Amino acid sequence: MSQPLDARQYAPATQRNREAILQILQQVLPPAGTVLEISSGTGEHAVFLAPRLRSHLWITSDPDPIARSSIAAWQAHSPAANVLGPIALDVCEVPWPIEQPPLPETLQNLNLSQQPITAIVNINMIHIAPWAACLGLMAGAERVLPPGGILYLYGPFKRHNQHTAPSNAAFDASLQARNPAWGVRDLDEVRAIAQQHQLSWLKTVEMPANNLSVIFQRT
């Protein structure tokens, strides 16, 4: 059933970062395959990025039913043949719903043996979630990605346990005031966890508004 268009939510940061994210994805994504977007949020990134990455299928997901309604509404408003979902996916749960049959109803036409997941994209999640979400993301990426598969992270990070800008320090304090389990993560710690899950760090790219793109590859 289609979602009403007024279910669409808006994240102003999407307008500011989507072009920069697209440029990085065009450089680092494998040539083909399916992209699994973890924590698609409003759905705005998916409907912008997927039509510009037409050699890939794009699966949207989020654990929040309100977010999934927004994602579906954006997909109805800006339809693209290569966007699938949204599916309910909580990174802390094992297995993820795409790991074994039957696939979720919104993916019934997807054949993962023909178009396997070759990349995972995660934008602005691990700082607005408990640390367990980062652990679950890395563990899931190890299970789901084939050798050579890409894990792309975007967001603010500390470097060597230091904030990269006063605005990030203030943002971190506001996050922890909302939920003490949230907060800007240290990139060294994230890289260490990734390495434990057969994910090799490829590069880090400076992005707008003191954010980073961090790219890992499944070994």
For each residue, the residues with C-beta under 8 A, 3 or more apart:
1:
2: 72 76
3: 7 69 72 73 76
4: 7 73
5: 8 73 76 77
6: 73
7: 3 4 69 70 72 73
8: 5 42 43 70 73 74 77
9: 41 42 43 66 67 70
10: 14 42 44
11: 14 41 42 44
12: 15 16
13: 16 17 124 209
14: 10 11 17 18 42 44 45 48
15: 12 18
16: 12 13 208 209
17: 13 14 20 21 123 154 207 208 209 211
18: 14 15 21 22 44 45 48 49
19: 22 23
20: 17 23 24 207 208
21: 17 18 24 25 45 49 123 154 207 213
22: 18 19 25 26 48 49 52 53
23: 19 20 26 27
24: 20 21 27 28 152 205 207 213 215
25: 21 22 28 29 49 53 121 152
26: 22 23 29 52 53
27: 23 24
28: 24 25 150 152 202 215
29: 25 26 35 53 56 118 119 150 152
30: 33 118 119 148 149 150
31: 55
32: 55 56 115 118
33: 30 56 57 115 116 117 118 119
34: 56 57 58 59 110 112 115 116 117 118 119
35: 29 50 53 56 57 58 59 117 118 119 120 121
36: 59 61 98 117 119 120 121 144
37: 40 45 46 58 59 60 61 120 121 122 123
38: 61 89 91 120 121 122 125 137 140
39: 61 62 63 91 122 123 124 125 129
40: 37 43 45 46 60 61 62 67 71 85 86
41: 9 11 44 45 62 67 70 71 123 124
42: 8 9 10 11 14 45 67 70 71 74
43: 8 9 40 46 47 60 67 70 71 72 73 74 75 86
44: 10 11 14 18 41 47 48 74
45: 14 18 21 37 40 41 42 48 49 123
46: 37 40 43 49 50 58 60 71 74 75 83
47: 43 44 50 51 74 75 77 78 80 83
48: 14 18 22 44 45 51 52
49: 18 21 22 25 45 46 52 53 58 121
50: 35 46 47 53 54 56 58 80 82 83
51: 47 48 54 78 80 82 83
52: 22 26 48 49
53: 22 25 26 29 35 49 50 56 58 82
54: 50 51 82
55: 31 32
56: 29 32 33 34 35 50 53 82 118 119
57: 33 34 35 82 83 84 110 115
58: 34 35 37 46 49 50 53 80 82 83 84
59: 34 35 36 37 84 85 87 98 107 110 117
60: 37 40 43 46 71 75 83 84 85 86 87
61: 36 37 38 39 40 85 86 87 88 89
62: 39 40 41 67 68 71 86 88 89
63: 39 67 88 89 90 91
64: 67 68
65: 68 69 88
66: 9 69 70
67: 9 40 41 42 43 62 63 64 70 71 86
68: 62 64 65 71 72 86 87 88
69: 3 7 65 66 72 73
70: 7 8 9 41 42 43 66 67 73 74
71: 40 41 42 43 46 60 62 67 68 74 75 85 86
72: 2 3 7 43 68 69 75 76 86
73: 3 4 5 6 7 8 43 69 70 76 77
74: 8 42 43 44 46 47 70 71 77 78
75: 43 46 47 60 71 72 78 79 80 83 85 86
76: 2 3 5 72 73 79
77: 5 8 47 73 74
78: 47 51 74 75
79: 75 76 83
80: 47 50 51 58 75 83
81:
82: 50 51 53 54 56 57 58
83: 46 47 50 51 57 58 60 75 79 80
84: 57 58 59 60 106 107 109 110
85: 40 59 60 61 71 75 104 106 107
86: 40 43 60 61 62 67 68 71 72 75 106
87: 59 60 61 68 97 98 104 106 107
88: 61 62 63 65 68 97 104
89: 38 61 62 63 93 96 97 98
90: 63 93 136
91: 38 39 63 96 133 136 137 140
92: 132 133 135 136
93: 89 90 96 136
94: 136 139 140
95: 99 100 143
96: 89 91 93 99 140 143 144
97: 87 88 89 103 104
98: 36 59 87 89 103 104 107 112 117 144
99: 95 96 143 144
100: 95
101:
102:
103: 97 98 107 108 110 112
104: 85 87 88 97 98 107 108
105: 108
106: 84 85 86 87
107: 59 84 85 87 98 103 104 110
108: 103 104 105
109: 84
110: 34 57 59 84 103 107 115
111: 114 115
112: 34 98 103 115 116 117
113: 116
114: 111
115: 32 33 34 57 110 111 112
116: 33 34 112 113 146
117: 33 34 35 36 59 98 112 120 144 145 146 149
118: 29 30 32 33 34 35 56 145 146 148 149 150
119: 29 30 33 34 35 36 56 145 149 150 151 152
120: 35 36 37 38 117 137 140 141 144 145 149 150 151 152
121: 25 35 36 37 38 49 152
122: 37 38 39 125 126 137 151 152 153 154
123: 17 21 37 39 41 45 153 154 155
124: 13 39 41 127 128 154 155
125: 38 39 122 128 129 133 137 155
126: 122 129 133 134 137 153 155 185 190
127: 124 155 156 172 175 182 183 184 185
128: 124 125 175 182
129: 39 125 126 132 133 134 181 182
130: 133 181 182
131: 134 135 181 185
132: 92 129 135 136
133: 91 92 125 126 129 130 136 137
134: 126 129 131 137 138 185 190 193
135: 92 131 132 138 139 193
136: 90 91 92 93 94 132 133 139 140
137: 38 91 120 122 125 126 133 134 140 141 151
138: 134 135 141 142 151 193 194 196 197 199
139: 94 135 136 142 143 197
140: 38 91 94 96 120 136 137 143 144
141: 120 137 138 144 145 149 151 197 199 216 218
142: 138 139 145 197 198 199 218
143: 95 96 99 139 140
144: 36 96 98 99 117 120 140 141 149
145: 117 118 119 120 141 142 149 150 151 199 218
146: 116 117 118 149 218
147: 218 219
148: 30 118 217 218
149: 30 117 118 119 120 141 144 145 146 217 218
150: 28 29 30 118 119 120 145 215 216 217 218
151: 119 120 122 137 138 141 145 194 199 215 216 217 218
152: 24 25 28 29 119 120 121 122 213 214 215 216
153: 122 123 126 190 212 213 214 215 216
154: 17 21 122 123 124 207 211 212 213 214
155: 123 124 125 126 127 211 212
156: 127 164 168 171 172 184 210 211 212
157: 164 184 185 186 187 190 212 214
158: 161 162 163 164 168 184 185 186 187
159: 162 164 186 187 188
160: 186 188
161: 158 186 188
162: 158 159
163: 158 166 168 169 172 184
164: 156 157 158 159 168 210
165: 168 169 210
166: 163 169 170
167: 170 171 209 210
168: 156 158 163 164 165 171 172 184 210
169: 163 165 166 172 173
170: 166 167 173 174
171: 156 167 168 174 175 184
172: 127 156 163 168 169 175 176 183 184
173: 169 170 176 177
174: 170 171 177 178
175: 127 128 171 172 178 179 182 183 184
176: 172 173 179 180 182 183
177: 173 174
178: 174 175 182
179: 175 176 182
180: 176
181: 129 130 131
182: 127 128 129 130 175 176 178 179
183: 127 172 175 176
184: 127 156 157 158 163 168 171 172 175
185: 126 127 131 134 157 158 189 190
186: 157 158 159 160 161 189 190
187: 157 158 159 190 191 204 212 214
188: 159 160 161 191 192
189: 185 186 192 193
190: 126 134 153 157 185 186 187 193 194 214
191: 187 188 194 195 201 214
192: 188 189 195 196
193: 134 135 138 189 190 196 197
194: 138 151 190 191 197 199 200 201 216
195: 191 192 199 200 201
196: 138 192 193
197: 138 139 141 142 193 194
198: 142 218 219
199: 138 141 142 145 151 194 195 216 217 218 219
200: 194 195 216 217 218 219
201: 191 194 195 204 214 215 216
202: 28 215 216 217
203: 215
204: 187 201 212 213 214 215
205: 24 212 213 214 215
206: 212
207: 17 20 21 24 154 211 212 213
208: 16 17 20 211
209: 13 16 17 167
210: 156 164 165 167 168
211: 17 154 155 156 207 208
212: 153 154 155 156 157 187 204 205 206 207
213: 21 24 152 153 154 204 205 207
214: 152 153 154 157 187 190 191 201 204 205
215: 24 28 150 151 152 153 201 202 203 204 205
216: 141 150 151 152 153 194 199 200 201 202
217: 148 149 150 151 199 200 202
218: 141 142 145 146 147 148 149 150 151 198 199 200
219: 147 198 199 200
